[in-house]
Amino acid sequence: MLNSIFKILLICFCVVSTAQNKPVAKDSIKISQRYGLRVGIDAYRISRSFYDKNYKGLEFVADYRLTKKFYIAGELGNEQKTVNDDQLNYTAKGTYFKVGFDFNAYENWLDMENLIYIGMRAGVGSFSQTLNHYTIYQAGSNFGQNTIISGEKWNGLSANWLEVVTGLKAKVFNNVFVGFSARLNYMMTNKTPDGFANLYIPGFNKTYEGSKFGAGFNYSISYFIPIYKKNKTVAKHD
């Protein structure tokens, strides 16, 4: 009995394999898929620069379609952020660059070009930290605390990290895309100044004491520049 079932399954497998390898039927159609470069900006960082007096930032985003599913992708940006905590006020300022890939998990219909993707980035940042002022508690003082104006600055700081990225991009007009991405970051190296920690790193965002993990996101508006086309054959439906 088992031997008979095995023979039937083997015959079915051979039939299916033969059918898959047959020439494309005459009732199929060819769809041209575009390959090229998509460039844009992070709208969140630009808008925040207008309403948040403690922040200035600009990020350029880009991706290039290599295959049907894979894209080379990256970001280049600059940030300046002043953090005013209860006992500490400091400013982080610098530039960063990220490069990696995106895999489009969305199966577009015909000539659609939307993306629902997952990817990775390797990020590197170069920045400075300025300790503007800090408050310390002094025993025996009439007020119990004292604010010290510092102004001490550390240049030449750097950090390297990895990001896992997930997001989407949707075409809203001809060649114009809007998108959103969320990122989970993992710090690889972090050059810190003596006596001070890098509490905020441009491109990586806020750091947490005792943890190498961080998070980030962006909202992008981009424009697609087509370079060449490839034909995709699909079955024609009545």
C-alpha atoms as a printed R data frame, in Angstrom:
    type eleno elety resid chain resno      x      y       z
1   ATOM     1    CA   MET     A     1  0.000  0.000   0.000
2   ATOM     2    CA   LEU     A     2  2.729  2.457   0.971
3   ATOM     3    CA   ASN     A     3  4.656  1.514  -2.147
4   ATOM     4    CA   SER     A     4  1.637  2.338  -4.323
5   ATOM     5    CA   ILE     A     5  1.124  5.691  -2.631
6   ATOM     6    CA   PHE     A     6  4.801  6.543  -3.128
7   ATOM     7    CA   LYS     A     7  4.571  5.718  -6.849
8   ATOM     8    CA   ILE     A     8  1.461  7.898  -7.243
9   ATOM     9    CA   LEU     A     9  3.153 10.828  -5.480
10  ATOM    10    CA   LEU     A    10  6.245 10.402  -7.638
11  ATOM    11    CA   ILE     A    11  4.133 10.478 -10.818
12  ATOM    12    CA   CYS     A    12  2.299 13.611  -9.597
13  ATOM    13    CA   PHE     A    13  5.603 15.301  -8.794
14  ATOM    14    CA   CYS     A    14  6.933 14.544 -12.273
15  ATOM    15    CA   VAL     A    15  3.753 15.885 -13.894
16  ATOM    16    CA   VAL     A    16  3.908 19.128 -11.866
17  ATOM    17    CA   SER     A    17  7.613 19.596 -12.602
18  ATOM    18    CA   THR     A    18  7.005 19.057 -16.326
19  ATOM    19    CA   ALA     A    19  4.148 21.556 -16.288
20  ATOM    20    CA   GLN     A    20  6.310 24.170 -14.567
21  ATOM    21    CA   ASN     A    21  9.032 23.778 -17.174
22  ATOM    22    CA   LYS     A    22  6.705 24.125 -20.156
23  ATOM    23    CA   PRO     A    23  7.037 27.196 -22.383
24  ATOM    24    CA   VAL     A    24  4.942 30.198 -21.449
25  ATOM    25    CA   ALA     A    25  1.459 29.971 -22.876
26  ATOM    26    CA   LYS     A    26  0.295 32.312 -25.588
27  ATOM    27    CA   ASP     A    27 -2.256 33.901 -23.242
28  ATOM    28    CA   SER     A    28  0.500 35.415 -21.058
29  ATOM    29    CA   ILE     A    29  1.547 39.057 -21.068
30  ATOM    30    CA   LYS     A    30  4.822 40.857 -20.444
31  ATOM    31    CA   ILE     A    31  5.033 43.630 -17.835
32  ATOM    32    CA   SER     A    32  7.965 46.046 -17.826
33  ATOM    33    CA   GLN     A    33  9.499 46.477 -14.377
34  ATOM    34    CA   ARG     A    34 11.551 49.585 -13.777
35  ATOM    35    CA   TYR     A    35 14.986 49.582 -12.158
36  ATOM    36    CA   GLY     A    36 16.684 52.717 -10.920
37  ATOM    37    CA   LEU     A    37 17.596 55.073  -8.097
38  ATOM    38    CA   ARG     A    38 15.187 56.513  -5.520
39  ATOM    39    CA   VAL     A    39 16.362 59.592  -3.584
40  ATOM    40    CA   GLY     A    40 14.604 61.653  -0.937
41  ATOM    41    CA   ILE     A    41 14.581 63.210   2.513
42  ATOM    42    CA   ASP     A    42 13.334 62.391   5.991
43  ATOM    43    CA   ALA     A    43 10.325 64.665   6.473
44  ATOM    44    CA   TYR     A    44 10.235 64.074  10.246
45  ATOM    45    CA   ARG     A    45 13.680 65.537  10.909
46  ATOM    46    CA   ILE     A    46 12.990 68.601   8.774
47  ATOM    47    CA   SER     A    47  9.613 69.318  10.384
48  ATOM    48    CA   ARG     A    48 10.997 68.789  13.903
49  ATOM    49    CA   SER     A    49 13.673 71.382  13.209
50  ATOM    50    CA   PHE     A    50 10.896 73.982  12.918
51  ATOM    51    CA   TYR     A    51  8.844 73.223  16.042
52  ATOM    52    CA   ASP     A    52 11.573 71.969  18.431
53  ATOM    53    CA   LYS     A    53 14.024 74.697  19.416
54  ATOM    54    CA   ASN     A    54 16.405 72.106  20.867
55  ATOM    55    CA   TYR     A    55 16.738 70.114  17.648
56  ATOM    56    CA   LYS     A    56 18.114 70.585  14.134
57  ATOM    57    CA   GLY     A    57 18.396 67.739  11.667
58  ATOM    58    CA   LEU     A    58 18.504 66.758   8.019
59  ATOM    59    CA   GLU     A    59 18.611 63.264   6.523
60  ATOM    60    CA   PHE     A    60 18.882 62.145   2.895
61  ATOM    61    CA   VAL     A    61 17.633 58.670   1.977
62  ATOM    62    CA   ALA     A    62 18.326 56.583  -1.123
63  ATOM    63    CA   ASP     A    63 17.922 53.083  -2.510
64  ATOM    64    CA   TYR     A    64 18.850 51.363  -5.753
65  ATOM    65    CA   ARG     A    65 16.987 48.336  -7.093
66  ATOM    66    CA   LEU     A    66 19.380 45.459  -7.792
67  ATOM    67    CA   THR     A    67 16.960 42.597  -8.427
68  ATOM    68    CA   LYS     A    68 13.232 41.983  -8.291
69  ATOM    69    CA   LYS     A    69 13.315 41.882  -4.468
70  ATOM    70    CA   PHE     A    70 16.645 43.336  -3.275
71  ATOM    71    CA   TYR     A    71 17.661 46.990  -2.966
72  ATOM    72    CA   ILE     A    72 20.876 48.664  -1.845
73  ATOM    73    CA   ALA     A    73 19.816 51.332   0.635
74  ATOM    74    CA   GLY     A    74 21.355 54.008   2.826
75  ATOM    75    CA   GLU     A    75 20.958 57.262   4.716
76  ATOM    76    CA   LEU     A    76 23.200 60.306   5.196
77  ATOM    77    CA   GLY     A    77 22.363 62.862   7.852
78  ATOM    78    CA   ASN     A    78 23.336 65.561  10.305
79  ATOM    79    CA   GLU     A    79 21.836 66.209  13.731
80  ATOM    80    CA   GLN     A    80 22.204 68.678  16.585
81  ATOM    81    CA   LYS     A    81 20.223 68.001  19.744
82  ATOM    82    CA   THR     A    82 20.246 69.721  23.125
83  ATOM    83    CA   VAL     A    83 18.964 67.634  26.028
84  ATOM    84    CA   ASN     A    84 17.822 69.417  29.173
85  ATOM    85    CA   ASP     A    85 17.340 66.947  32.016
86  ATOM    86    CA   ASP     A    86 16.706 67.780  35.662
87  ATOM    87    CA   GLN     A    87 20.407 67.885  36.525
88  ATOM    88    CA   LEU     A    88 22.144 67.951  33.160
89  ATOM    89    CA   ASN     A    89 22.081 70.046  29.986
90  ATOM    90    CA   TYR     A    90 24.230 68.936  27.029
91  ATOM    91    CA   THR     A    91 24.379 69.222  23.227
92  ATOM    92    CA   ALA     A    92 25.276 66.449  20.783
93  ATOM    93    CA   LYS     A    93 26.186 67.445  17.224
94  ATOM    94    CA   GLY     A    94 27.490 65.434  14.282
95  ATOM    95    CA   THR     A    95 27.015 63.539  11.031
96  ATOM    96    CA   TYR     A    96 26.283 59.898  10.255
97  ATOM    97    CA   PHE     A    97 26.119 57.480   7.352
98  ATOM    98    CA   LYS     A    98 24.250 54.174   7.038
99  ATOM    99    CA   VAL     A    99 24.430 51.600   4.257
100 ATOM   100    CA   GLY     A   100 22.842 48.177   3.793
101 ATOM   101    CA   PHE     A   101 20.040 46.428   1.949
102 ATOM   102    CA   ASP     A   102 16.246 46.085   1.857
103 ATOM   103    CA   PHE     A   103 14.272 42.980   0.863
104 ATOM   104    CA   ASN     A   104 10.803 43.663  -0.526
105 ATOM   105    CA   ALA     A   105  8.364 41.063   0.832
106 ATOM   106    CA   TYR     A   106  5.375 42.573  -0.990
107 ATOM   107    CA   GLU     A   107  4.219 40.901  -4.213
108 ATOM   108    CA   ASN     A   108  3.174 43.759  -6.457
109 ATOM   109    CA   TRP     A   109  0.395 43.295  -8.997
110 ATOM   110    CA   LEU     A   110  1.421 43.990 -12.619
111 ATOM   111    CA   ASP     A   111  3.480 47.203 -12.737
112 ATOM   112    CA   MET     A   112  2.960 48.367  -9.132
113 ATOM   113    CA   GLU     A   113  6.148 49.418  -7.301
114 ATOM   114    CA   ASN     A   114  5.186 49.468  -3.609
115 ATOM   115    CA   LEU     A   115  7.428 48.010  -0.903
116 ATOM   116    CA   ILE     A   116  6.863 46.289   2.430
117 ATOM   117    CA   TYR     A   117 10.412 45.472   3.386
118 ATOM   118    CA   ILE     A   118 12.874 44.256   5.965
119 ATOM   119    CA   GLY     A   119 16.570 45.035   5.866
120 ATOM   120    CA   MET     A   120 19.790 45.821   7.668
121 ATOM   121    CA   ARG     A   121 22.150 48.775   7.951
122 ATOM   122    CA   ALA     A   122 25.699 49.364   9.167
123 ATOM   123    CA   GLY     A   123 25.953 52.841  10.660
124 ATOM   124    CA   VAL     A   124 28.884 55.071  11.517
125 ATOM   125    CA   GLY     A   125 28.755 58.460  13.229
126 ATOM   126    CA   SER     A   126 31.239 61.247  13.944
127 ATOM   127    CA   PHE     A   127 30.161 63.844  16.500
128 ATOM   128    CA   SER     A   128 30.945 66.137  19.429
129 ATOM   129    CA   GLN     A   129 29.460 66.536  22.902
130 ATOM   130    CA   THR     A   130 29.177 69.819  24.816
131 ATOM   131    CA   LEU     A   131 28.340 69.874  28.520
132 ATOM   132    CA   ASN     A   132 26.467 73.172  28.848
133 ATOM   133    CA   HIS     A   133 25.711 73.071  32.573
134 ATOM   134    CA   TYR     A   134 24.909 70.640  35.354
135 ATOM   135    CA   THR     A   135 23.411 70.742  38.827
136 ATOM   136    CA   ILE     A   136 24.943 69.040  41.862
137 ATOM   137    CA   TYR     A   137 23.668 68.591  45.397
138 ATOM   138    CA   GLN     A   138 25.781 70.240  48.094
139 ATOM   139    CA   ALA     A   139 25.271 69.192  51.668
140 ATOM   140    CA   GLY     A   140 25.040 72.149  54.037
141 ATOM   141    CA   SER     A   141 24.088 74.616  51.308
142 ATOM   142    CA   ASN     A   142 21.147 76.935  51.964
143 ATOM   143    CA   PHE     A   143 19.505 75.801  48.734
144 ATOM   144    CA   GLY     A   144 20.806 72.193  48.779
145 ATOM   145    CA   GLN     A   145 22.059 72.347  45.199
146 ATOM   146    CA   ASN     A   146 24.267 74.379  42.917
147 ATOM   147    CA   THR     A   147 24.219 74.824  39.138
148 ATOM   148    CA   ILE     A   148 27.618 74.889  37.469
149 ATOM   149    CA   ILE     A   149 28.121 76.389  34.020
150 ATOM   150    CA   SER     A   150 30.603 74.189  32.206
151 ATOM   151    CA   GLY     A   151 30.840 74.687  28.441
152 ATOM   152    CA   GLU     A   152 33.325 71.816  28.210
153 ATOM   153    CA   LYS     A   153 33.378 70.273  24.738
154 ATOM   154    CA   TRP     A   154 34.679 66.947  23.420
155 ATOM   155    CA   ASN     A   155 35.422 66.633  19.694
156 ATOM   156    CA   GLY     A   156 36.415 63.643  17.580
157 ATOM   157    CA   LEU     A   157 33.937 61.171  19.084
158 ATOM   158    CA   SER     A   158 32.656 58.253  17.024
159 ATOM   159    CA   ALA     A   159 30.330 55.261  17.120
160 ATOM   160    CA   ASN     A   160 29.508 52.243  14.963
161 ATOM   161    CA   TRP     A   161 26.294 50.246  15.083
162 ATOM   162    CA   LEU     A   162 24.017 47.792  13.265
163 ATOM   163    CA   GLU     A   163 20.334 48.292  12.507
164 ATOM   164    CA   VAL     A   164 17.479 45.930  11.709
165 ATOM   165    CA   VAL     A   165 14.992 47.871   9.569
166 ATOM   166    CA   THR     A   166 11.371 47.282   8.657
167 ATOM   167    CA   GLY     A   167  9.089 49.641   6.778
168 ATOM   168    CA   LEU     A   168  7.016 50.437   3.742
169 ATOM   169    CA   LYS     A   169  7.094 52.710   0.696
170 ATOM   170    CA   ALA     A   170  4.055 53.495  -1.422
171 ATOM   171    CA   LYS     A   171  3.788 55.356  -4.714
172 ATOM   172    CA   VAL     A   172  1.363 58.282  -4.359
173 ATOM   173    CA   PHE     A   173  2.093 60.095  -7.632
174 ATOM   174    CA   ASN     A   174  4.110 59.302 -10.724
175 ATOM   175    CA   ASN     A   175  7.634 58.514  -9.407
176 ATOM   176    CA   VAL     A   176  6.834 60.043  -5.966
177 ATOM   177    CA   PHE     A   177  6.893 57.745  -2.924
178 ATOM   178    CA   VAL     A   178  6.127 58.214   0.766
179 ATOM   179    CA   GLY     A   179  7.383 55.799   3.388
180 ATOM   180    CA   PHE     A   180  7.935 54.942   7.019
181 ATOM   181    CA   SER     A   181 10.581 52.794   8.682
182 ATOM   182    CA   ALA     A   182 11.278 51.593  12.223
183 ATOM   183    CA   ARG     A   183 14.757 50.559  13.372
184 ATOM   184    CA   LEU     A   184 16.238 48.482  16.174
185 ATOM   185    CA   ASN     A   185 19.858 49.471  16.766
186 ATOM   186    CA   TYR     A   186 22.746 47.590  18.348
187 ATOM   187    CA   MET     A   187 25.925 49.467  19.330
188 ATOM   188    CA   MET     A   188 29.188 47.890  18.190
189 ATOM   189    CA   THR     A   189 31.770 50.502  19.240
190 ATOM   190    CA   ASN     A   190 31.369 53.788  21.079
191 ATOM   191    CA   LYS     A   191 34.232 56.218  21.739
192 ATOM   192    CA   THR     A   192 33.324 58.164  24.888
193 ATOM   193    CA   PRO     A   193 35.082 61.156  26.474
194 ATOM   194    CA   ASP     A   194 36.697 60.919  29.896
195 ATOM   195    CA   GLY     A   195 34.228 61.623  32.673
196 ATOM   196    CA   PHE     A   196 31.184 61.849  30.391
197 ATOM   197    CA   ALA     A   197 28.934 59.387  28.556
198 ATOM   198    CA   ASN     A   198 27.500 59.701  25.051
199 ATOM   199    CA   LEU     A   199 23.872 59.973  26.090
200 ATOM   200    CA   TYR     A   200 22.683 60.896  22.598
201 ATOM   201    CA   ILE     A   201 24.436 59.916  19.356
202 ATOM   202    CA   PRO     A   202 23.400 61.475  16.013
203 ATOM   203    CA   GLY     A   203 21.928 58.761  13.812
204 ATOM   204    CA   PHE     A   204 21.691 56.236  16.652
205 ATOM   205    CA   ASN     A   205 19.460 58.370  18.912
206 ATOM   206    CA   LYS     A   206 19.266 58.063  22.704
207 ATOM   207    CA   THR     A   207 21.517 55.616  24.494
208 ATOM   208    CA   TYR     A   208 20.618 53.767  27.680
209 ATOM   209    CA   GLU     A   209 23.068 53.077  30.491
210 ATOM   210    CA   GLY     A   210 24.096 49.441  30.589
211 ATOM   211    CA   SER     A   211 22.438 48.625  27.250
212 ATOM   212    CA   LYS     A   212 23.768 48.568  23.694
213 ATOM   213    CA   PHE     A   213 20.298 48.679  22.152
214 ATOM   214    CA   GLY     A   214 18.493 51.699  20.770
215 ATOM   215    CA   ALA     A   215 15.653 52.521  18.396
216 ATOM   216    CA   GLY     A   216 14.765 55.010  15.674
217 ATOM   217    CA   PHE     A   217 12.411 55.755  12.797
218 ATOM   218    CA   ASN     A   218 11.915 58.039   9.813
219 ATOM   219    CA   TYR     A   219  9.225 59.326   7.455
220 ATOM   220    CA   SER     A   220 10.513 59.640   3.919
221 ATOM   221    CA   ILE     A   221  9.441 61.448   0.780
222 ATOM   222    CA   SER     A   222 11.396 60.272  -2.253
223 ATOM   223    CA   TYR     A   223 11.530 60.478  -6.024
224 ATOM   224    CA   PHE     A   224 12.276 57.519  -8.289
225 ATOM   225    CA   ILE     A   225 14.697 58.005 -11.193
226 ATOM   226    CA   PRO     A   226 14.220 55.133 -13.694
227 ATOM   227    CA   ILE     A   227 17.381 53.892 -15.413
228 ATOM   228    CA   TYR     A   228 16.358 50.745 -17.292
229 ATOM   229    CA   LYS     A   229 13.566 48.169 -17.545
230 ATOM   230    CA   LYS     A   230 13.215 44.403 -17.350
231 ATOM   231    CA   ASN     A   231 10.275 42.392 -18.667
232 ATOM   232    CA   LYS     A   232  8.276 40.122 -16.375
233 ATOM   233    CA   THR     A   233  5.984 37.486 -17.891
234 ATOM   234    CA   VAL     A   234  2.682 36.881 -16.078
235 ATOM   235    CA   ALA     A   235 -0.357 34.778 -16.868
236 ATOM   236    CA   LYS     A   236 -3.194 36.617 -18.557
237 ATOM   237    CA   HIS     A   237 -6.539 36.298 -16.782
238 ATOM   238    CA   ASP     A   238 -9.894 36.466 -18.515
